[in-house]
Each structure stands twice: as structure tokens, then as C-alpha cells.
Amino acid sequence: LAIANLLIGKLDGMPSKSYLVAYKELESTNYETIYQFINPLLTIFPGIKQKVLLFISDAGIYMIKAKIKNNKK
């Protein structure tokens, strides 16, 4: 069992607020479950998919695969 959090904030070198958009308990953590968690949430904010610059995770391999899958759609 793992917890996924989606936080959105501004990265410009200055202190700023971040916002918890969603959290979810995941039975497993792999690129598919991360993609299924993040992708629908990004549609809440029009145009934000093209502005996502950074994913922070404790395990880079499946996050890289999730990012590649996101770019293909």
C-alpha cells in the first residue's frame, strides 16, 4: 500500500505556496498506477499539461515511464 499525492505550485526561485490537489491510496506503485492517478487530475486545469516541468518521486524509474506515457497522449 502506498500513498500518492499531487501537489501543484510555482517554481521560480522564490518561496511560494503549494497546493494539495489530490491524494489516493494505491495498491501498487508502478508507472501505470501513477499515470492513472495524475493524468485525469491534470485535465482539471486547462493548459497545465504543457506546463508541467517537474515530477518529484521516491522512485524515478516508474515516474520516467509515466512521463513518457503522458507525452504520447
PDB file as gemmi writes it, atoms N, CA and C in Angstrom:
CRYST1    1.000    1.000    1.000  90.00  90.00  90.00 P 1                      
ATOM      1  N   LEU A   1       0.847  -1.178   0.000  1.00  0.00           N  
ATOM      2  CA  LEU A   1       0.000   0.000   0.000  1.00  0.00           C  
ATOM      3  C   LEU A   1       0.890   1.238   0.000  1.00  0.00           C  
ATOM      4  N   ALA A   2       0.543   2.199  -0.833  1.00  0.00           N  
ATOM      5  CA  ALA A   2       1.302   3.451  -0.923  1.00  0.00           C  
ATOM      6  C   ALA A   2       0.326   4.611  -1.025  1.00  0.00           C  
ATOM      7  N   ILE A   3       0.806   5.787  -0.726  1.00  0.00           N  
ATOM      8  CA  ILE A   3       0.002   6.998  -0.835  1.00  0.00           C  
ATOM      9  C   ILE A   3       0.604   7.867  -1.931  1.00  0.00           C  
ATOM     10  N   ALA A   4      -0.228   8.299  -2.869  1.00  0.00           N  
ATOM     11  CA  ALA A   4       0.199   9.230  -3.915  1.00  0.00           C  
ATOM     12  C   ALA A   4      -0.418  10.589  -3.622  1.00  0.00           C  
ATOM     13  N   ASN A   5       0.377  11.625  -3.738  1.00  0.00           N  
ATOM     14  CA  ASN A   5      -0.083  13.000  -3.543  1.00  0.00           C  
ATOM     15  C   ASN A   5       0.208  13.794  -4.803  1.00  0.00           C  
ATOM     16  N   LEU A   6      -0.712  14.642  -5.202  1.00  0.00           N  
ATOM     17  CA  LEU A   6      -0.465  15.567  -6.298  1.00  0.00           C  
ATOM     18  C   LEU A   6      -0.480  16.976  -5.726  1.00  0.00           C  
ATOM     19  N   LEU A   7       0.690  17.589  -5.726  1.00  0.00           N  
ATOM     20  CA  LEU A   7       0.848  18.967  -5.260  1.00  0.00           C  
ATOM     21  C   LEU A   7       1.177  19.835  -6.467  1.00  0.00           C  
ATOM     22  N   ILE A   8       0.595  21.003  -6.509  1.00  0.00           N  
ATOM     23  CA  ILE A   8       0.875  21.940  -7.592  1.00  0.00           C  
ATOM     24  C   ILE A   8       1.363  23.236  -6.973  1.00  0.00           C  
ATOM     25  N   GLY A   9       2.437  23.756  -7.538  1.00  0.00           N  
ATOM     26  CA  GLY A   9       2.987  25.013  -7.054  1.00  0.00           C  
ATOM     27  C   GLY A   9       3.850  25.655  -8.117  1.00  0.00           C  
ATOM     28  N   LYS A  10       4.332  26.824  -7.822  1.00  0.00           N  
ATOM     29  CA  LYS A  10       5.142  27.600  -8.749  1.00  0.00           C  
ATOM     30  C   LYS A  10       6.609  27.466  -8.370  1.00  0.00           C  
ATOM     31  N   LEU A  11       7.456  27.186  -9.351  1.00  0.00           N  
ATOM     32  CA  LEU A  11       8.895  27.100  -9.129  1.00  0.00           C  
ATOM     33  C   LEU A  11       9.563  28.268  -9.849  1.00  0.00           C  
ATOM     34  N   ASP A  12       9.895  29.297  -9.093  1.00  0.00           N  
ATOM     35  CA  ASP A  12      10.566  30.443  -9.710  1.00  0.00           C  
ATOM     36  C   ASP A  12      11.724  30.953  -8.856  1.00  0.00           C  
ATOM     37  N   GLY A  13      12.183  30.135  -7.934  1.00  0.00           N  
ATOM     38  CA  GLY A  13      13.285  30.528  -7.077  1.00  0.00           C  
ATOM     39  C   GLY A  13      12.883  31.319  -5.843  1.00  0.00           C  
ATOM     40  N   MET A  14      11.623  31.654  -5.749  1.00  0.00           N  
ATOM     41  CA  MET A  14      11.117  32.409  -4.604  1.00  0.00           C  
ATOM     42  C   MET A  14      10.188  31.507  -3.788  1.00  0.00           C  
ATOM     43  N   PRO A  15      10.129  31.708  -2.480  1.00  0.00           N  
ATOM     44  CA  PRO A  15       9.185  30.924  -1.678  1.00  0.00           C  
ATOM     45  C   PRO A  15       7.746  31.155  -2.157  1.00  0.00           C  
ATOM     46  N   SER A  16       7.012  30.079  -2.281  1.00  0.00           N  
ATOM     47  CA  SER A  16       5.611  30.198  -2.702  1.00  0.00           C  
ATOM     48  C   SER A  16       4.807  29.057  -2.099  1.00  0.00           C  
ATOM     49  N   LYS A  17       3.514  29.168  -2.181  1.00  0.00           N  
ATOM     50  CA  LYS A  17       2.626  28.128  -1.660  1.00  0.00           C  
ATOM     51  C   LYS A  17       2.521  26.989  -2.660  1.00  0.00           C  
ATOM     52  N   SER A  18       2.338  25.794  -2.134  1.00  0.00           N  
ATOM     53  CA  SER A  18       1.971  24.659  -2.976  1.00  0.00           C  
ATOM     54  C   SER A  18       0.605  24.186  -2.497  1.00  0.00           C  
ATOM     55  N   TYR A  19      -0.112  23.560  -3.390  1.00  0.00           N  
ATOM     56  CA  TYR A  19      -1.481  23.154  -3.091  1.00  0.00           C  
ATOM     57  C   TYR A  19      -1.634  21.657  -3.299  1.00  0.00           C  
ATOM     58  N   LEU A  20      -2.206  20.996  -2.298  1.00  0.00           N  
ATOM     59  CA  LEU A  20      -2.519  19.578  -2.417  1.00  0.00           C  
ATOM     60  C   LEU A  20      -3.805  19.461  -3.219  1.00  0.00           C  
ATOM     61  N   VAL A  21      -3.689  18.938  -4.430  1.00  0.00           N  
ATOM     62  CA  VAL A  21      -4.836  18.813  -5.326  1.00  0.00           C  
ATOM     63  C   VAL A  21      -5.572  17.507  -5.059  1.00  0.00           C  
ATOM     64  N   ALA A  22      -4.811  16.439  -4.787  1.00  0.00           N  
ATOM     65  CA  ALA A  22      -5.443  15.141  -4.561  1.00  0.00           C  
ATOM     66  C   ALA A  22      -4.469  14.197  -3.872  1.00  0.00           C  
ATOM     67  N   TYR A  23      -5.027  13.208  -3.220  1.00  0.00           N  
ATOM     68  CA  TYR A  23      -4.233  12.112  -2.692  1.00  0.00           C  
ATOM     69  C   TYR A  23      -5.038  10.832  -2.854  1.00  0.00           C  
ATOM     70  N   LYS A  24      -4.326   9.712  -2.923  1.00  0.00           N  
ATOM     71  CA  LYS A  24      -5.004   8.440  -3.139  1.00  0.00           C  
ATOM     72  C   LYS A  24      -4.140   7.308  -2.600  1.00  0.00           C  
ATOM     73  N   GLU A  25      -4.804   6.316  -2.018  1.00  0.00           N  
ATOM     74  CA  GLU A  25      -4.115   5.091  -1.632  1.00  0.00           C  
ATOM     75  C   GLU A  25      -3.999   4.213  -2.867  1.00  0.00           C  
ATOM     76  N   LEU A  26      -2.802   3.713  -3.119  1.00  0.00           N  
ATOM     77  CA  LEU A  26      -2.556   2.847  -4.266  1.00  0.00           C  
ATOM     78  C   LEU A  26      -2.175   1.456  -3.781  1.00  0.00           C  
ATOM     79  N   GLU A  27      -2.741   0.458  -4.413  1.00  0.00           N  
ATOM     80  CA  GLU A  27      -2.392  -0.929  -4.064  1.00  0.00           C  
ATOM     81  C   GLU A  27      -0.964  -1.251  -4.488  1.00  0.00           C  
ATOM     82  N   SER A  28      -0.547  -0.688  -5.616  1.00  0.00           N  
ATOM     83  CA  SER A  28       0.818  -0.889  -6.096  1.00  0.00           C  
ATOM     84  C   SER A  28       1.315   0.419  -6.689  1.00  0.00           C  
ATOM     85  N   THR A  29       2.622   0.547  -6.768  1.00  0.00           N  
ATOM     86  CA  THR A  29       3.191   1.747  -7.378  1.00  0.00           C  
ATOM     87  C   THR A  29       4.023   1.338  -8.579  1.00  0.00           C  
ATOM     88  N   ASN A  30       3.524   1.670  -9.729  1.00  0.00           N  
ATOM     89  CA  ASN A  30       4.246   1.479 -10.974  1.00  0.00           C  
ATOM     90  C   ASN A  30       3.842   2.610 -11.907  1.00  0.00           C  
ATOM     91  N   TYR A  31       4.410   2.638 -13.090  1.00  0.00           N  
ATOM     92  CA  TYR A  31       4.129   3.771 -13.969  1.00  0.00           C  
ATOM     93  C   TYR A  31       2.664   3.850 -14.358  1.00  0.00           C  
ATOM     94  N   GLU A  32       1.994   2.731 -14.472  1.00  0.00           N  
ATOM     95  CA  GLU A  32       0.583   2.733 -14.874  1.00  0.00           C  
ATOM     96  C   GLU A  32      -0.309   3.327 -13.776  1.00  0.00           C  
ATOM     97  N   THR A  33      -0.098   2.919 -12.532  1.00  0.00           N  
ATOM     98  CA  THR A  33      -0.938   3.456 -11.453  1.00  0.00           C  
ATOM     99  C   THR A  33      -0.659   4.942 -11.214  1.00  0.00           C  
ATOM    100  N   ILE A  34       0.597   5.350 -11.351  1.00  0.00           N  
ATOM    101  CA  ILE A  34       0.927   6.770 -11.204  1.00  0.00           C  
ATOM    102  C   ILE A  34       0.303   7.575 -12.337  1.00  0.00           C  
ATOM    103  N   TYR A  35       0.403   7.071 -13.556  1.00  0.00           N  
ATOM    104  CA  TYR A  35      -0.201   7.751 -14.705  1.00  0.00           C  
ATOM    105  C   TYR A  35      -1.717   7.864 -14.532  1.00  0.00           C  
ATOM    106  N   GLN A  36      -2.356   6.771 -14.116  1.00  0.00           N  
ATOM    107  CA  GLN A  36      -3.812   6.780 -13.930  1.00  0.00           C  
ATOM    108  C   GLN A  36      -4.230   7.740 -12.816  1.00  0.00           C  
ATOM    109  N   PHE A  37      -3.367   7.979 -11.865  1.00  0.00           N  
ATOM    110  CA  PHE A  37      -3.660   8.934 -10.796  1.00  0.00           C  
ATOM    111  C   PHE A  37      -3.482  10.377 -11.277  1.00  0.00           C  
ATOM    112  N   ILE A  38      -2.363  10.668 -11.922  1.00  0.00           N  
ATOM    113  CA  ILE A  38      -2.030  12.048 -12.281  1.00  0.00           C  
ATOM    114  C   ILE A  38      -2.777  12.561 -13.505  1.00  0.00           C  
ATOM    115  N   ASN A  39      -2.837  11.776 -14.566  1.00  0.00           N  
ATOM    116  CA  ASN A  39      -3.365  12.282 -15.838  1.00  0.00           C  
ATOM    117  C   ASN A  39      -4.775  12.867 -15.752  1.00  0.00           C  
ATOM    118  N   PRO A  40      -5.755  12.193 -15.165  1.00  0.00           N  
ATOM    119  CA  PRO A  40      -7.094  12.801 -15.096  1.00  0.00           C  
ATOM    120  C   PRO A  40      -7.123  14.090 -14.271  1.00  0.00           C  
ATOM    121  N   LEU A  41      -6.261  14.184 -13.280  1.00  0.00           N  
ATOM    122  CA  LEU A  41      -6.239  15.380 -12.437  1.00  0.00           C  
ATOM    123  C   LEU A  41      -5.692  16.589 -13.186  1.00  0.00           C  
ATOM    124  N   LEU A  42      -4.795  16.357 -14.139  1.00  0.00           N  
ATOM    125  CA  LEU A  42      -4.240  17.472 -14.900  1.00  0.00           C  
ATOM    126  C   LEU A  42      -5.268  18.088 -15.840  1.00  0.00           C  
ATOM    127  N   THR A  43      -6.317  17.356 -16.162  1.00  0.00           N  
ATOM    128  CA  THR A  43      -7.349  17.909 -17.048  1.00  0.00           C  
ATOM    129  C   THR A  43      -8.247  18.908 -16.319  1.00  0.00           C  
ATOM    130  N   ILE A  44      -8.157  18.945 -15.003  1.00  0.00           N  
ATOM    131  CA  ILE A  44      -8.932  19.909 -14.218  1.00  0.00           C  
ATOM    132  C   ILE A  44      -8.481  21.334 -14.543  1.00  0.00           C  
ATOM    133  N   PHE A  45      -7.190  21.470 -14.830  1.00  0.00           N  
ATOM    134  CA  PHE A  45      -6.600  22.783 -15.095  1.00  0.00           C  
ATOM    135  C   PHE A  45      -6.257  22.888 -16.577  1.00  0.00           C  
ATOM    136  N   PRO A  46      -7.055  23.585 -17.368  1.00  0.00           N  
ATOM    137  CA  PRO A  46      -6.795  23.682 -18.814  1.00  0.00           C  
ATOM    138  C   PRO A  46      -5.395  24.241 -19.108  1.00  0.00           C  
ATOM    139  N   GLY A  47      -4.692  23.571 -20.004  1.00  0.00           N  
ATOM    140  CA  GLY A  47      -3.372  24.027 -20.424  1.00  0.00           C  
ATOM    141  C   GLY A  47      -2.229  23.676 -19.500  1.00  0.00           C  
ATOM    142  N   ILE A  48      -2.506  23.072 -18.357  1.00  0.00           N  
ATOM    143  CA  ILE A  48      -1.423  22.806 -17.397  1.00  0.00           C  
ATOM    144  C   ILE A  48      -0.534  21.639 -17.834  1.00  0.00           C  
ATOM    145  N   LYS A  49      -1.074  20.690 -18.609  1.00  0.00           N  
ATOM    146  CA  LYS A  49      -0.270  19.544 -19.034  1.00  0.00           C  
ATOM    147  C   LYS A  49       1.009  19.986 -19.734  1.00  0.00           C  
ATOM    148  N   GLN A  50       0.918  21.033 -20.539  1.00  0.00           N  
ATOM    149  CA  GLN A  50       2.080  21.519 -21.269  1.00  0.00           C  
ATOM    150  C   GLN A  50       3.045  22.290 -20.366  1.00  0.00           C  
ATOM    151  N   LYS A  51       2.604  22.646 -19.174  1.00  0.00           N  
ATOM    152  CA  LYS A  51       3.430  23.447 -18.269  1.00  0.00           C  
ATOM    153  C   LYS A  51       4.074  22.627 -17.155  1.00  0.00           C  
ATOM    154  N   VAL A  52       3.778  21.339 -17.084  1.00  0.00           N  
ATOM    155  CA  VAL A  52       4.358  20.505 -16.030  1.00  0.00           C  
ATOM    156  C   VAL A  52       5.840  20.325 -16.327  1.00  0.00           C  
ATOM    157  N   LEU A  53       6.671  20.789 -15.418  1.00  0.00           N  
ATOM    158  CA  LEU A  53       8.113  20.731 -15.612  1.00  0.00           C  
ATOM    159  C   LEU A  53       8.809  19.718 -14.723  1.00  0.00           C  
ATOM    160  N   LEU A  54       8.169  19.317 -13.642  1.00  0.00           N  
ATOM    161  CA  LEU A  54       8.871  18.515 -12.659  1.00  0.00           C  
ATOM    162  C   LEU A  54       7.935  17.538 -11.969  1.00  0.00           C  
ATOM    163  N   PHE A  55       8.364  16.286 -11.934  1.00  0.00           N  
ATOM    164  CA  PHE A  55       7.716  15.277 -11.103  1.00  0.00           C  
ATOM    165  C   PHE A  55       8.713  14.929 -10.010  1.00  0.00           C  
ATOM    166  N   ILE A  56       8.267  14.906  -8.776  1.00  0.00           N  
ATOM    167  CA  ILE A  56       9.144  14.504  -7.676  1.00  0.00           C  
ATOM    168  C   ILE A  56       8.604  13.207  -7.105  1.00  0.00           C  
ATOM    169  N   SER A  57       9.497  12.242  -6.985  1.00  0.00           N  
ATOM    170  CA  SER A  57       9.080  10.925  -6.532  1.00  0.00           C  
ATOM    171  C   SER A  57      10.211  10.270  -5.757  1.00  0.00           C  
ATOM    172  N   ASP A  58       9.863   9.216  -5.037  1.00  0.00           N  
ATOM    173  CA  ASP A  58      10.885   8.447  -4.345  1.00  0.00           C  
ATOM    174  C   ASP A  58      11.449   7.332  -5.228  1.00  0.00           C  
ATOM    175  N   ALA A  59      10.901   7.135  -6.422  1.00  0.00           N  
ATOM    176  CA  ALA A  59      11.359   6.070  -7.319  1.00  0.00           C  
ATOM    177  C   ALA A  59      11.281   6.550  -8.767  1.00  0.00           C  
ATOM    178  N   GLY A  60      12.402   6.941  -9.301  1.00  0.00           N  
ATOM    179  CA  GLY A  60      12.444   7.566 -10.618  1.00  0.00           C  
ATOM    180  C   GLY A  60      12.084   6.687 -11.795  1.00  0.00           C  
ATOM    181  N   ILE A  61      12.351   5.404 -11.763  1.00  0.00           N  
ATOM    182  CA  ILE A  61      12.146   4.550 -12.927  1.00  0.00           C  
ATOM    183  C   ILE A  61      10.693   4.560 -13.381  1.00  0.00           C  
ATOM    184  N   TYR A  62       9.746   4.295 -12.500  1.00  0.00           N  
ATOM    185  CA  TYR A  62       8.352   4.256 -12.945  1.00  0.00           C  
ATOM    186  C   TYR A  62       7.812   5.649 -13.230  1.00  0.00           C  
ATOM    187  N   MET A  63       8.377   6.673 -12.608  1.00  0.00           N  
ATOM    188  CA  MET A  63       7.938   8.038 -12.904  1.00  0.00           C  
ATOM    189  C   MET A  63       8.384   8.456 -14.297  1.00  0.00           C  
ATOM    190  N   ILE A  64       9.571   8.036 -14.719  1.00  0.00           N  
ATOM    191  CA  ILE A  64      10.031   8.333 -16.077  1.00  0.00           C  
ATOM    192  C   ILE A  64       9.106   7.671 -17.085  1.00  0.00           C  
ATOM    193  N   LYS A  65       8.726   6.416 -16.842  1.00  0.00           N  
ATOM    194  CA  LYS A  65       7.797   5.724 -17.737  1.00  0.00           C  
ATOM    195  C   LYS A  65       6.441   6.411 -17.756  1.00  0.00           C  
ATOM    196  N   ALA A  66       5.972   6.894 -16.620  1.00  0.00           N  
ATOM    197  CA  ALA A  66       4.685   7.598 -16.564  1.00  0.00           C  
ATOM    198  C   ALA A  66       4.757   8.894 -17.358  1.00  0.00           C  
ATOM    199  N   LYS A  67       5.856   9.606 -17.274  1.00  0.00           N  
ATOM    200  CA  LYS A  67       6.030  10.852 -18.021  1.00  0.00           C  
ATOM    201  C   LYS A  67       6.065  10.567 -19.519  1.00  0.00           C  
ATOM    202  N   ILE A  68       6.784   9.533 -19.938  1.00  0.00           N  
ATOM    203  CA  ILE A  68       6.840   9.168 -21.354  1.00  0.00           C  
ATOM    204  C   ILE A  68       5.449   8.827 -21.857  1.00  0.00           C  
ATOM    205  N   LYS A  69       4.693   8.055 -21.086  1.00  0.00           N  
ATOM    206  CA  LYS A  69       3.335   7.699 -21.490  1.00  0.00           C  
ATOM    207  C   LYS A  69       2.470   8.949 -21.593  1.00  0.00           C  
ATOM    208  N   ASN A  70       2.607   9.876 -20.665  1.00  0.00           N  
ATOM    209  CA  ASN A  70       1.829  11.113 -20.674  1.00  0.00           C  
ATOM    210  C   ASN A  70       2.136  11.943 -21.921  1.00  0.00           C  
ATOM    211  N   ASN A  71       3.390  11.983 -22.343  1.00  0.00           N  
ATOM    212  CA  ASN A  71       3.765  12.761 -23.523  1.00  0.00           C  
ATOM    213  C   ASN A  71       3.237  12.156 -24.816  1.00  0.00           C  
ATOM    214  N   LYS A  72       2.986  10.862 -24.834  1.00  0.00           N  
ATOM    215  CA  LYS A  72       2.491  10.200 -26.040  1.00  0.00           C  
ATOM    216  C   LYS A  72       1.024  10.469 -26.286  1.00  0.00           C  
ATOM    217  N   LYS A  73       0.278  10.862 -25.260  1.00  0.00           N  
ATOM    218  CA  LYS A  73      -1.171  11.041 -25.411  1.00  0.00           C  
ATOM    219  C   LYS A  73      -1.523  12.440 -25.779  1.00  0.00           C  
TER     220      LYS A  73                                                      
END                                                                             
